[in-house]
Amino acid sequence: MIIGWIKKWFATDKKKYGKLHNLLGYYPGNMAVYNLALKHISLHPDPAKNNERLEFLGDAVLDSIIADFLFKKYPIKGEGFLTEVKSKIVSRKKLGEISRRMGLDEMITLDENQVIINETILGNTLEAIIGAIYLDKDYEACRYFVLDKIIAPYINMDQLMLDEINYKSKLLEWAQSLGKKSLFHCVREVGTGRKKQFWVDLLIDDKKISTGIGTNKKNAEKEAARLAIEKLNIQ
């Protein structure tokens, strides 16, 4: 504790150091790796100067921890069930929501002229933080962070089983009941491989209602439908 206070006193950015302490539950040892974890690619395209490599590492560590957690929590469930539940927990939407509640949206550094903070960026940053924990501490520290700082406070496993709403079907049923024409139109694709993102517009009677962003067209359509349901107040 005393060493932590000394490090905080001499830290260049005391405010960020304090926020990281509140987020992690301990004082960072290697502050540079956490600063890197919070640095979006829009600031530095060089892989050594943005958080994409840490995101890659954190993604792998997170998958391992969640898989171990679910394997032990549901000892008689099959692979299909475990895979589906894991995908819900580590989805960009869920990780993005958790990141925002953690306050990561106030800590990320990015070029606001190029990008705006969304759930994908927030989810990626949370994975980068896990990668930073792994490098600064060890796997056990990552496991503690995931289970005690993510799962315990932010994920209700019972509710998670009920939360899979088919927004697209709900939107289409609403449109059909009113005789309205609905159309999903992919307007943009960016990136390659696991970094690829799709922008999909939802049009009702040829009028754009919402735009969804996702790692594939299906997820982008679901997000566009969800946003439209909120905007149109569809019950």
N, C-alpha and C positions, 0 to 999 in steps of 0.2 A: 504493500500500500504506500509506504513512504517513497519507494523508488518511483511508483506511478505518479505521485504528486510532484516529485522532482522533475520527471520527464514532462509533465504537463506545464510546469512553470517555465521550462526552457523551450517548449514547443513553439515553432514559428506561428502556427495557427491554433491558439489555445481553445478557441470556440469549437473548431472541428475536432480537436483532440478530445474535448469533453463530450461532444456528441457521440463520437465513436466509443468512448467508455460506456456511455449509457446504452448504446446499441449492443455492444459485444458482452458487457458484463465484466470487462477487465480493461486495463490500460494497454493500448497497443505497444508492442515492442518495436517492430519495424514499421514506423509510420509511413515510410515511402511506399511500401507495398499497398497500403490502404488508400493512399492518395492516388495511386495508379488504378486501383479497383474502381474508383469514383470518376475516372476520366474517360469520357465517351470518345469514340473514334472520330467524331466530327471536329475535335480539337487537334488530334494528331493522327494522321493516317499510318504513321510508322508503328508496326506491331509492338515495338518495345516501349512505345509512349502512350498506349491506350489500354483499355481494360479487356480487350477481346481474348487475349491469351489466358488471363486469369478467369474469364468467364468459361472458357473451354475446360480449364482445370476444375473450377467449382461445379460445373455441370456434372462432371464425372463423379466427383466426391458426393454431391447431393444425391445422385441416382443410387449410389452404393448405400448410403445411409438410409434413404427412404425404403429401398428394397429390403434391407435387413430389418427395419422397423416393421414393415407390413408382413414379412415372412414370419416374424415372431408373434405379432398381434393376431394374425389369422392363420393358425396352424393347420386347419383342415381345408382351407380354400385353395382352388386351383390356380394355375398360371394365368389364365385369362382374367380372372377376377383381380388378382394382384396387379397385373399389368394395367388394367383399366383404372384402378384406384390410384396407382402411382402416377399415371398420366394426368389425372385430375389435380393431384397435389402439385406436380411440377409444371403444370401448364403455364404459359407466359401470362395468361389472364390472372390466375390465382397468385402466382409469385409477384406479379405487378401490383395487385391489390394489397398484398402483405407488405411489399416494399413501401408503398405509399403510407400505410398505417404506421410503419416503422419510422417514417420521416426521411427516407432515402431521397425522395424527390427534392428535398431542400439541401442535399449534400452533393448531388451529382454536378459535375462540371461539364458543360458542353457548349457548342456554338449555337446559340439561340437563333442565329440567322439561317442556319441550315436545317435544324430539327427542332421538334417540340417534344417534351417529355410525355411518353405514353406508357402503357402497361408493358409493352415489349422491352423498351429501354430499361424500365424499372426492374423487370424480372431478370434481365441480363446482368444488371448491376448487382442485384442480390447474389447471383451466382458468382460474380467476380469477387464479392466480399468473402464468400465461402472459400474461394480459391486463395484469397489473401490470408485468411485465418489458417489454412493448411500450411502455407509457407512460413507464416509468422510463428505459429504454434505447432500443431500436429493434427493428425486425423481425429484423435479423441476430442480435441477442442472443437473441431468441426461438428462432430456428433453431438456434443453438448449444445452447441449453438442451434443446430437444426431442430433437435428434439425439444429443447427448453425455451428457445427464443422464437421458433417458427411454429412447430407443431402444437405445442401445449397452449400458447395464447391465441393462436389465429386459426387453427383448423379443428372443427368439430367433425369427427369422423362419421358420426351417425347422420348429421345433417348433410355431409358431403355426398352420401348415398342418395339423397333426395333432391339434390340441387341441379341435376342434369336436365334442365328445361330445354326442350326443342324449340328455340326461338323462331327458327325459320318456318317450321310447320305452323306455329301459332300465328305468325304474320301472314302466311299464305291463306290460312283458314279465314282470318279476319278480312283480307282483301276479297276473297271469293264470296264471302257472305254479303258484301256490299257491292258486288259486281265491279270491283276495281281491278285493273290490270297491274300486276307486279312483275318487275324484272330486275335480276341481279346482273350487273355489268362490270367485269374486271377492267379497270382503267389504268392500272400501273403494276409493274413487277420490278423489284429491285433486289440485287444480290444473287448469290448462287448457293447451292447446297443447303445446309442447315441455316444459313444466314438469309435465305431468300424470304422476301415479304411481298404480299399481295394487297392491293387496294381495290376494294369492290364497292361500287355505288349501288344503292337500292333505289329504284325508281317506282313510284306509284302513279299510274296514269301519266307516264312520261315526265313526271316531276321528281327531281332528286330529293330524297328524304334524309338519307344518311350515307356515311361512308365507313366501311369496316376495314380494319387492317389485321392480317393474320399471316401465319407462316405457310399456309396453303389457302387455296381458293375457298374450300369448304369452311374453314375457320373464319375467314374474312367475311363470308356471306352470313355466318351465324352472328358475328359481331355487328354487322350492318343491320340485321334483323333485330337484335337486342336493342341497339340504339334507337331504331325506328319505333319499337314498342314503347320505349320510355318517352320518346318525343311526342308520339301520337296518343300517349296515355291509354294504350290498349290493355284492357283488363283480362 
